[in-house]
Amino acid sequence: RKTEIQNLSANLVLHFTDRKSKFRPYVFGGLGSMIRKQSISGFAVDKISNVERELSFTASSPLRSMSATGGLAMSIYILDQIALEASYTISATDLNQAEIFLHYSVAGGVRVLF
């Protein structure tokens, strides 16, 4: 089974410190749109020829729904325009469906400001 999720959202970011601070924690949150596609693939054996064949089909048509995103993050500026960054994000998808899904992620990286 393979699930592809595309989540496009607009977020509001609220920083807790001054722009010149080296350590900048912040929170963010917003709303968006999510598209989920599911497909299933596997193998089956033809009983007549005894040949194994790969099967692949779409389990459902792409589902579009509303989503919400929120999280906590921090940036540590090592230079004026370069920072190390870490974030924890929670996304809720299928807000307009009967069952809401929650997705959690942790990310880290380098931020470069131009």
N, C-alpha and C positions, 0 to 999 in steps of 0.2 A: 504494500500500500504506500502510496506517495501523496503527500498533501503539500500544496503550494499556497502560501498566504502572502498577499500583497496588501500592505496597510499604509495608507497615505493619510497623514493627519497634520493639523496645524496646532501648535502648542504655544502656550504663554509661559515664559521663563521668568522666575522671580529670584534675583540674587539677594543674599543676605549681607553682603559686604560691599565696600566701596570698589569702584573700577580699578583703582591702583593697588588694591590688596593682592598679595602673592597667593593667598589661600582664599578661594571663592566657592563656598558651598551654595547650592541653589536647588530649587524644586521646579518642576515643570508639569504641565498638564494640558490636555486639549481633546478635541474631537476629530473624527475622521471617517474614512470609508475603507472597508475591507472587502477584498475579493478572495474567495477560497476555491481552489480547484482540487478535486481528489481523483486519483486514478489507481487502478489495481492491475498488477501484472503477475504472472506466474507461469507455470509449465503444466502441460497436460500431455498424456500419452494417448495417441490414436490406437484404439483397440484392434483395428483391422491391420494396419501396417506396422504397429508397434514402434512408431516414430514419435519422439518427444518434440512437442512444438511449444513455442512461447506464446502465451495469450496476454493481451493487453487491452483494457477497455476503460472508459471513463465511468466512475461510479455514480457521478451525479453532474448535472450541469453546473457551471460556476455560480456560486452563491455570493450575492452582494449584500452587505449589511453595514450598519453603523458601528463605529468603534470609539473607545475612549482610551487615552493613554495618560499615565502619570508616573512620576518617579522622583528620585533623589540623585543628586550628582555633586561632584566637587572637581574643581580645577586647581592645580598647583602650578603657578607660573614660574618657570625656571629662567626665562628671559621675558622681555616686554611683550613679545609676540608668539612665544612658544610655551605651551602648558602640557602637563601630564593630566589626564582626565580619567575619572571612573564614574560609572553610573549604574543605578538599579532601576529598572523600568517594569511596570505592570501595565499590560494592555488587556482590555476587556473587549471581546468581539461578539458579534451577533446580538447587539443590544436591542434590535427590533425583532428578535426571534424568541421562541419559547425557552430555549436553553442558552445561557450566556457562558462563553468560554473565557478563562483567564490565562494569560501567557506571561511568564516571568523571564526577564533576561538581565544579565550582568555584563557590562562592557567596560573596556579600558582602552586608552589610546593616547595619541599625541594630537593636540590641537595647535594649528598654525593659523595665526591671524594675518591677513594681508592688509 
